[in-house]
């Protein structure tokens, strides 16, 4: 595996990594890349591809409902609607 160019990653991601964090970040990123390399080597052609029985899955249930007025923090409102500057004449 080639050495990870952290400065290049910083530029691509538009992140700033402190010099004190750079070596730790580099080691962590190399571990991630090694793990992905290992995964791509797995032979999964003969893995079971049976559909999951839907009855085994948990159903979605609403546990808490709270209605919040969307106009509560509106700077201007009238008749239950947001008031905005006129855009089209």
URQUI-V471280 format. One record per residue. N is the residue number from 1. RES is the residue in one small letter. D_LAST is the distance of its C-alpha to the last C-alpha in whole Angstrom. Layout:
n->[N & N]
res->[RES & RES]
d_last->[D_LAST & D_LAST]
//
This chain:
n->[1 & 2 & 3 & 4 & 5 & 6 & 7 & 8 & 9 & 10 & 11 & 12 & 13 & 14 & 15 & 16 & 17 & 18 & 19 & 20 & 21 & 22 & 23 & 24 & 25 & 26 & 27 & 28 & 29 & 30 & 31 & 32 & 33 & 34 & 35 & 36 & 37 & 38 & 39 & 40 & 41 & 42 & 43 & 44 & 45 & 46 & 47 & 48 & 49 & 50 & 51 & 52 & 53 & 54 & 55 & 56 & 57 & 58 & 59 & 60 & 61 & 62 & 63 & 64 & 65 & 66 & 67 & 68 & 69 & 70 & 71 & 72 & 73 & 74 & 75 & 76 & 77 & 78 & 79 & 80 & 81 & 82 & 83 & 84 & 85 & 86 & 87 & 88 & 89]
res->[x & x & x & x & x & x & x & x & x & x & x & x & x & x & x & x & x & x & x & x & x & x & x & x & x & x & x & x & x & x & x & x & x & x & x & x & x & x & x & x & x & x & x & x & x & x & x & x & x & x & x & x & x & x & x & x & x & x & x & x & x & x & x & x & x & x & x & x & x & x & x & x & x & x & x & x & x & x & x & x & x & x & x & x & x & x & x & x & x]
d_last->[62 & 60 & 60 & 56 & 54 & 52 & 51 & 49 & 48 & 47 & 45 & 43 & 42 & 41 & 43 & 46 & 49 & 52 & 55 & 57 & 55 & 55 & 59 & 58 & 55 & 56 & 59 & 57 & 55 & 58 & 59 & 56 & 56 & 60 & 59 & 56 & 59 & 62 & 59 & 59 & 62 & 63 & 64 & 62 & 62 & 65 & 63 & 62 & 59 & 59 & 56 & 56 & 57 & 54 & 56 & 57 & 54 & 52 & 50 & 46 & 47 & 44 & 46 & 44 & 41 & 38 & 35 & 33 & 30 & 27 & 25 & 28 & 27 & 23 & 22 & 20 & 20 & 20 & 21 & 23 & 19 & 18 & 16 & 13 & 11 & 7 & 7 & 4 & 0]
//
